């Protein structure tokens, strides 16, 4: 049963990735990205990494995807052309397309080689059902406290800098 659920979520993630790849509409691609993120989170749950699954949903779905959708919706301009069948496309030279295809095919071949040579074991009885959240929390607040605090301060500085850059800088007459 666990293998069937794994294959189901893997198929969902791959199908969403293909929909992202072949979608001509950015909004449809963003919603397919939502499905891909949820599929990856489900795969994390099946692997016993519940902290990563929650982080995947909170960070990628809750933050990055929402930001991406707002960016798409706020920056799209209405097309001036009367021809509604014409798409906004950038013509890419065939040499760039060929290089992109070769690099993508090479990476795909490398990933297939890694997958075929790996010794995957189903978790089954060997995996404990103990949550990793408590262990990660204790480690962050004891032995890794200094790097955790430095990261928090850096994120606060970045947030203040972004707010400063977003201020209206037009001088008032």
Residue pairs with C-beta under 8 A, 6 or more apart in sequence:
2 46
2 122
2 123
2 124
3 122
5 46
6 43
6 46
9 39
9 42
9 43
9 46
10 39
10 43
12 35
12 38
12 39
12 42
13 35
13 36
13 39
13 40
13 43
15 35
16 32
16 33
16 35
16 36
16 39
17 32
17 36
19 28
19 29
19 32
19 35
20 29
20 32
20 33
20 36
23 29
23 32
24 87
26 72
26 76
27 69
27 72
27 73
30 65
30 68
30 69
30 72
33 65
33 68
34 61
34 65
37 56
37 57
37 60
37 61
37 65
38 57
38 61
40 56
41 53
41 54
41 56
41 57
41 61
42 53
44 50
44 52
44 53
44 56
45 53
46 123
47 123
48 123
48 127
48 128
48 129
48 132
49 132
50 131
50 132
50 133
51 131
51 132
51 133
51 136
54 133
79 86
79 88
140 148
141 148
